[in-house]
Amino acid sequence: MAPRPLLREAGRMDETLTPGTEVAVRLVKHPRADVRYPAVVGRDDGTHIVVRAPWAGAAAKDFGFVRFEDGDIFTEHYWRDRWFSIKEVRTATGSLKGWYCDIARPARVESGALVVEDLDLDLWRSADGGTVLRLDEDEFDDSGLERHDPAAAAKARQALDELELLAREGGFGPLLA
């Protein structure tokens, strides 16, 4: 089934994604190369998109606070009206590792692909909620976004603050429902 058109602001059209179909997720990582991987659409209500994908890295990646590896499953939540995404991370056996959050411009669907522009800020919340970490603030500072798009930089910092508050006050449950 083809994606359904969705009326967007100022007459711009976007597409909604059909549950159960495969979609290419494209994380735009200026100036680095984009990251692309396949995912299966769980739902798309026109604002909140949920996809599920296996760990897309070529090899395991140990961040020190969590290790992503072959078999891990990511349930990824994207919004067309929020400046972040939340990725629930589970092992191949279903044990919850935690939530990895990317600060990003609102998601869009283009030519059947889910496109998200990563803004370098991240947040991690462990499964037990005991560890909440703000990540990559130095990369964000180095990106130059505050100089060439101060409004976007302000929205990115506001989104990180919002996510950190949610992470410390009980988690992301209400957003993910």
N, C-alpha and C positions, 0 to 999 in steps of 0.2 A: 504494500500500500504506500502511496506517495505521501510525503509530509503535507500536512494541511497548512494553508496560509493563515497567518495571524496578523491582524491589523496592529501596527505599531504607531508610536508617536509621530506626529506630523506627516501622516500618510505613508510612512515607511513600512514595508512588509517584512515580516520575519516568517519563519516556518515553525510549526510545532512538530515534534517528533512522535512517532507511533510506538507505543509500548511493545516490547518484544523484538523490535528490529535492531539491527546493528547500526552503529553510528561511529564515524571517525571523530575522536576528540583531538583537537589541535590546540596545544598550549603555545601561545605566541610568547617568545622569550627574548625580546629585543635586548641587546644586539646579537645574542646567541641564536643558534638554530632552533627552530620550532621543535616541539616534542609532539609526536603523533602516535596514537594507539587506538585499537578498536575497543568498543564498549557496547553493551546491550542496554537499550532504553528501558528503564523501569516505569517512568511516567514523565509526562510533560503537560502541565496544566496551563501553559501559556506564560507563566512567570517562573515557576520552580521546575527544574529539570533534574531527574535522578537517573544516573546510569551506573552500571556495574561493570568492573573491568579487573582482570588479573594485574598484578604488578607488571609494569611495562618496561622496567629496566632490563638491560642485557645481563646484568649480574646483580647480586645482592648489594645493598648499600647500607652501611652501618653509619648512622648519624651520631652514635654515642648514647643517645636517649631512646632510640628505637632502631631496629634493623628491618628493612624491607627486603623481602626475598621471594624467590620463585614459589608460587603457590598462594601468596598473600592475595586477598581479594579486597578491592576498594569499592565501596558504595559511595559514589560521588554526587554531591548536591551542588547544583549551580542555579543562579538566579539571574533573570534578565533585568532586575531592578536593584540588585545589591552588589557591593564592591568586594565580594569574597566568594569562595567556594569552601565547602566542608567535605572532607573525605574520611569516612569511617574505614578503618583498616583492621582486617581480621586475618588470622592465620588460615591455612588451607583446611584446618580442622574446625574452624569457626570461632576460635578464641579471640576476643577483642584485644587489640593492641592499643588502640586509641584513635584520636582524630588529628589529621594533618589539615591545616587550613591555609589556603592561598589567598592573599590579597590580590585582587584582579579586577579589571573593568567588568561591568556586567556582561554576562554570557550572551552570545547571539548564535543563531543557526544560519549558516550560509552554504548553499548548494548541498544541503543534507549533512553538513559537518557541524559539530558543536565547537565553536571557536571562543577561546578565552585568552585575553591578554594579561599575562602574569606581570605583577608590578613589584616583584622581588621580596616583599614582606611576607612572612609566614608565622604561623602559630601552631604549637603542638600541645595537645591535652592528652595525658596518659589515660588508660582505661579506668583506673581508679580515681582519676581526677586530682591526684596528689601532685602531679607535675604539670605545670603550665609554663610554656616557654615562648617568648617572643624571639623570632629568628630573622636573620639576614637584614637587620636594620642598617648595617654598614653597606651592603649591596644596594639597598634602596637609596641611601645617601649618595653613593657613587653613581647611581643611574642618571642623575641630572634632572629627574622628573620635577623636582621642586623649582628648578630654574625655567624649564621650557613649558611646564603645564602645572602651575601652582594650584589650580583648582582641583585637578586630579590627584595631586600629591596630598592635599588636605583631605579629600574623600578617602584616600588609601589609609592615611593615619587614623582617621575617624573609624574606619571599618576595623582596623586592628584593635583599637581601643574597645569597640563594641564586642568583638569576639573574645577578647581577654576577659572582659567583665562577665560575659555569659559562661565562659569556661570556668571561672573561679566561683561563680554563684550557682553551680548545679549542672551546667552542661548545655548542650545544643538541642535537647529533645524537642522543645516547642517549635524550633525552626525546621526540624527535619520531618515532622509529622505530615 
